[in-house]
Amino acid sequence: MQNFPHHYQVTASGGVEGNIAVTSAGLPNLQTDSPPEFDGPPGFWSPETLLTAAVANCFILTFRAVARASKLEWNQIECKAFGILDRIERVTRFTEMQITVKLHLPAGSDVERANRIIEKSEQACLITNSLNAKIVLEAEVVSA
């Protein structure tokens, strides 16, 4: 891993109407728009869906690192993030991120230990640590 601080650069460009092109060196370009909830067209990633996706994606990447360091054997993980956007005191912002995790373990695994690693992963996730929203974690651990 590189020393901190890390730097990330993204460019977004668009006209008076239509999609926004989001680019970053070495990555595929994205076409984004307002979500349907803000009268945007369906079928495009929006800032709201991208942020919610970042929560789910970061959780899994963090879990991988924590599980590896803890030498936890596991088979599969699914993480669903549900972002709640609300208007509080005339400010529109995410007020809550609900994270639902389903972890599959090999037969005979320590389910309690896996749950502790899931909780540690949520606490270490850099995206949720960067948000002002309430974070709610629900986990299901399944041992084959």
Residue frames as qw, qx, qy, qz and C-alpha x, y, z in Angstrom:
[[0.000, 0.890, 0.457, 0.000, 0.00, 0.00, 0.00],
 [0.363, 0.548, -0.033, 0.753, 1.18, 3.52, -0.75],
 [0.261, -0.240, -0.485, 0.799, 1.79, 6.02, 2.00],
 [0.020, 0.839, 0.544, -0.018, -0.98, 8.48, 2.86],
 [0.555, 0.418, 0.366, -0.619, -2.39, 10.79, 1.72],
 [0.423, 0.237, 0.775, 0.406, -3.84, 9.13, -1.38],
 [0.222, 0.441, -0.058, -0.868, -5.24, 11.30, -4.18],
 [0.398, 0.393, 0.812, 0.165, -8.12, 10.54, -6.55],
 [0.129, 0.377, -0.154, -0.904, -9.11, 12.69, -9.49],
 [0.343, 0.487, 0.796, 0.110, -12.38, 12.49, -11.38],
 [0.071, 0.163, -0.207, -0.962, -13.70, 14.85, -14.04],
 [0.305, 0.568, 0.753, -0.130, -17.40, 15.35, -14.69],
 [0.016, 0.239, -0.274, -0.932, -18.56, 17.36, -17.69],
 [0.229, 0.536, 0.811, 0.057, -21.94, 18.11, -19.22],
 [0.045, 0.313, 0.322, 0.892, -24.06, 20.65, -21.00],
 [0.379, -0.182, 0.142, -0.896, -27.23, 22.50, -20.14],
 [0.860, -0.053, 0.180, -0.474, -29.19, 19.24, -20.43],
 [0.840, 0.316, -0.436, -0.070, -28.45, 15.55, -20.88],
 [0.920, -0.254, -0.197, 0.223, -26.04, 13.10, -19.36],
 [0.221, -0.888, 0.404, -0.001, -22.93, 13.93, -17.42],
 [0.832, 0.341, -0.396, 0.187, -19.72, 12.24, -18.56],
 [0.591, -0.739, 0.318, -0.057, -17.65, 11.05, -15.60],
 [0.805, 0.457, -0.318, 0.207, -14.04, 10.16, -16.35],
 [0.529, -0.750, 0.392, 0.060, -10.87, 9.22, -14.51],
 [0.303, 0.658, -0.665, -0.181, -7.54, 8.26, -16.02],
 [0.119, 0.266, -0.957, 0.006, -7.30, 4.55, -16.78],
 [0.326, 0.239, 0.810, -0.425, -10.95, 3.80, -15.99],
 [0.137, 0.464, 0.753, 0.446, -14.02, 3.24, -18.19],
 [0.141, -0.145, -0.004, -0.979, -16.10, 6.36, -18.72],
 [0.052, 0.455, 0.841, -0.287, -19.52, 6.57, -17.07],
 [0.159, -0.393, -0.348, -0.836, -22.63, 8.34, -18.30],
 [0.140, -0.355, -0.751, 0.539, -24.62, 9.60, -15.33],
 [0.183, -0.498, -0.348, -0.773, -27.77, 11.64, -14.82],
 [0.401, -0.261, 0.417, -0.773, -30.17, 12.71, -12.12],
 [0.084, 0.126, 0.984, -0.095, -32.09, 9.79, -10.66],
 [0.183, -0.495, -0.691, -0.494, -35.79, 9.40, -11.48],
 [0.352, -0.656, -0.558, 0.365, -36.57, 10.70, -7.97],
 [0.145, -0.606, 0.018, 0.782, -35.19, 14.07, -9.16],
 [0.599, 0.691, 0.169, -0.368, -36.98, 13.79, -12.54],
 [0.014, -0.574, 0.716, 0.398, -33.99, 12.24, -14.30],
 [0.766, 0.237, -0.428, -0.417, -34.32, 9.48, -16.87],
 [0.887, -0.309, 0.329, -0.099, -34.22, 5.85, -15.74],
 [0.934, 0.298, 0.031, 0.196, -31.31, 3.61, -16.61],
 [0.421, 0.681, -0.323, 0.505, -28.35, 5.78, -15.52],
 [0.607, -0.299, -0.458, 0.576, -26.07, 5.79, -12.52],
 [0.106, -0.901, -0.114, -0.405, -26.55, 8.94, -10.46],
 [0.101, 0.563, -0.567, 0.592, -24.48, 10.53, -7.69],
 [0.677, -0.357, 0.330, -0.553, -26.93, 8.95, -5.24],
 [0.993, 0.052, -0.025, -0.098, -26.58, 5.42, -6.64],
 [0.618, 0.527, -0.442, 0.382, -22.81, 5.81, -7.02],
 [0.174, -0.564, 0.544, -0.596, -22.44, 6.80, -3.36],
 [0.847, -0.211, 0.271, -0.405, -24.65, 3.91, -2.24],
 [0.928, 0.301, -0.206, 0.077, -22.65, 1.53, -4.45],
 [0.309, 0.626, -0.538, 0.472, -19.42, 2.87, -2.93],
 [0.550, -0.470, 0.470, -0.506, -20.70, 1.89, 0.53],
 [0.970, 0.006, 0.161, -0.185, -21.44, -1.72, -0.52],
 [0.774, 0.518, -0.279, 0.236, -18.26, -2.05, -2.56],
 [0.075, 0.670, -0.541, 0.503, -16.03, -0.60, 0.17],
 [0.743, -0.394, 0.374, -0.391, -17.59, -2.86, 2.77],
 [0.990, 0.138, 0.031, 0.011, -16.68, -5.98, 0.78],
 [0.584, 0.605, -0.358, 0.406, -13.14, -4.76, 0.04],
 [0.233, -0.637, 0.506, -0.533, -12.65, -3.92, 3.72],
 [0.898, -0.222, 0.251, -0.284, -14.09, -7.28, 4.76],
 [0.894, 0.363, -0.210, 0.160, -11.65, -9.06, 2.44],
 [0.304, 0.634, -0.486, 0.520, -8.71, -7.28, 4.07],
 [0.487, -0.498, 0.469, -0.543, -9.92, -7.85, 7.64],
 [0.971, -0.032, 0.110, -0.209, -10.79, -11.50, 6.96],
 [0.767, 0.470, -0.342, 0.273, -7.40, -12.07, 5.34],
 [0.065, 0.607, -0.543, 0.577, -5.58, -10.50, 8.31],
 [0.638, -0.330, 0.448, -0.532, -7.74, -12.59, 10.67],
 [0.070, 0.232, -0.954, -0.178, -7.18, -15.75, 8.64],
 [0.606, 0.241, 0.519, -0.553, -10.93, -16.31, 8.32],
 [0.136, 0.046, 0.874, 0.464, -11.91, -18.90, 5.74],
 [0.456, 0.492, 0.390, -0.631, -15.04, -17.89, 3.83],
 [0.498, 0.261, 0.747, 0.355, -16.71, -18.70, 0.52],
 [0.116, 0.543, 0.493, 0.670, -18.93, -15.82, -0.60],
 [0.088, -0.457, -0.445, 0.765, -20.22, -12.47, 0.59],
 [0.092, 0.624, 0.533, 0.564, -23.10, -10.32, -0.60],
 [0.179, -0.377, -0.364, 0.833, -23.57, -6.77, 0.58],
 [0.071, 0.711, 0.552, 0.430, -26.68, -4.69, -0.11],
 [0.189, -0.205, -0.272, 0.921, -26.65, -1.00, 0.69],
 [0.017, -0.749, -0.615, -0.246, -29.83, 1.03, 1.02],
 [0.258, 0.010, -0.160, 0.953, -29.33, 4.78, 1.20],
 [0.056, -0.790, -0.604, 0.094, -31.98, 7.04, 2.68],
 [0.241, 0.203, 0.099, 0.944, -31.93, 10.57, 1.30],
 [0.173, -0.766, -0.607, 0.121, -34.02, 13.11, 3.17],
 [0.142, 0.632, 0.020, 0.762, -34.46, 16.82, 3.60],
 [0.561, -0.582, -0.466, 0.358, -33.72, 17.90, 7.17],
 [0.244, -0.778, -0.107, 0.569, -33.75, 21.57, 8.18],
 [0.449, 0.851, -0.030, -0.271, -33.75, 22.65, 4.50],
 [0.003, -0.634, 0.738, 0.231, -30.67, 20.53, 3.70],
 [0.944, 0.194, -0.111, -0.244, -30.93, 17.48, 1.43],
 [0.056, 0.604, -0.788, 0.102, -28.52, 14.74, 2.49],
 [0.694, -0.057, -0.715, -0.054, -28.18, 11.05, 3.16],
 [0.498, -0.601, 0.295, -0.552, -29.44, 10.48, 6.69],
 [0.755, -0.288, 0.565, -0.166, -28.92, 6.73, 6.85],
 [0.491, 0.431, -0.708, -0.266, -27.11, 3.91, 5.09],
 [0.852, -0.203, 0.380, -0.299, -28.47, 0.45, 5.80],
 [0.287, 0.520, -0.789, -0.159, -25.97, -2.30, 5.07],
 [0.911, -0.094, 0.256, -0.309, -27.20, -5.89, 4.81],
 [0.161, 0.578, -0.793, -0.108, -24.50, -8.54, 4.60],
 [0.968, -0.054, 0.119, -0.215, -24.83, -12.25, 3.93],
 [0.046, 0.668, -0.742, -0.024, -21.64, -14.22, 4.47],
 [0.973, 0.039, -0.151, -0.170, -21.21, -17.87, 3.52],
 [0.249, -0.674, 0.688, -0.102, -18.65, -19.90, 5.47],
 [0.504, 0.197, -0.834, -0.107, -17.32, -23.41, 5.06],
 [0.789, -0.425, -0.387, -0.214, -18.96, -26.09, 7.23],
 [0.780, -0.353, -0.343, 0.387, -17.87, -26.05, 10.86],
 [0.323, 0.453, -0.120, 0.822, -16.73, -22.41, 10.86],
 [0.251, -0.401, -0.556, 0.683, -16.93, -20.16, 13.90],
 [0.059, 0.743, 0.525, 0.412, -20.04, -18.03, 13.20],
 [0.362, -0.881, -0.199, 0.231, -19.50, -15.72, 16.21],
 [0.509, -0.403, 0.295, 0.701, -15.94, -14.95, 15.08],
 [0.305, 0.367, 0.576, 0.664, -17.20, -14.22, 11.57],
 [0.120, -0.878, -0.440, -0.146, -19.79, -11.81, 13.00],
 [0.452, -0.752, 0.019, 0.479, -17.04, -9.99, 14.92],
 [0.452, -0.109, 0.468, 0.751, -15.03, -9.67, 11.71],
 [0.136, 0.660, 0.578, 0.460, -18.08, -8.28, 9.90],
 [0.277, -0.918, -0.261, 0.113, -18.54, -5.66, 12.65],
 [0.513, -0.535, 0.233, 0.629, -14.84, -4.79, 12.54],
 [0.398, 0.250, 0.563, 0.680, -15.10, -4.39, 8.76],
 [0.007, -0.851, -0.458, -0.258, -17.97, -1.94, 9.11],
 [0.415, -0.852, -0.050, 0.314, -15.99, 0.08, 11.64],
 [0.508, -0.392, 0.410, 0.649, -12.96, 0.17, 9.32],
 [0.487, 0.575, 0.551, 0.357, -14.77, 1.01, 6.06],
 [0.295, -0.192, 0.042, 0.935, -13.34, 4.28, 4.80],
 [0.115, -0.390, -0.499, -0.765, -16.46, 5.26, 2.85],
 [0.474, -0.690, -0.528, -0.144, -18.88, 4.90, 5.77],
 [0.545, -0.465, -0.251, 0.651, -16.31, 6.56, 8.04],
 [0.216, 0.022, 0.216, 0.952, -16.39, 9.53, 5.65],
 [0.226, -0.530, -0.577, -0.579, -20.17, 9.93, 5.79],
 [0.186, -0.206, 0.405, -0.871, -22.29, 11.93, 8.19],
 [0.717, -0.176, -0.351, -0.576, -25.21, 9.50, 7.82],
 [0.683, -0.343, 0.548, -0.340, -26.26, 6.95, 10.43],
 [0.411, 0.334, -0.818, -0.224, -24.87, 3.53, 9.53],
 [0.791, -0.161, 0.378, -0.453, -27.04, 0.48, 10.29],
 [0.256, 0.387, -0.868, -0.175, -25.49, -2.96, 9.82],
 [0.863, -0.064, 0.302, -0.401, -27.44, -6.21, 9.63],
 [0.210, 0.501, -0.819, -0.183, -25.53, -9.43, 9.04],
 [0.947, -0.036, 0.150, -0.280, -26.41, -13.05, 8.38],
 [0.019, 0.567, -0.818, -0.100, -23.66, -15.64, 8.55],
 [0.939, 0.103, -0.003, -0.328, -24.37, -19.02, 7.00],
 [0.253, -0.507, 0.820, 0.080, -22.14, -22.02, 7.67],
 [0.636, 0.247, -0.558, -0.471, -22.47, -24.69, 4.98]]
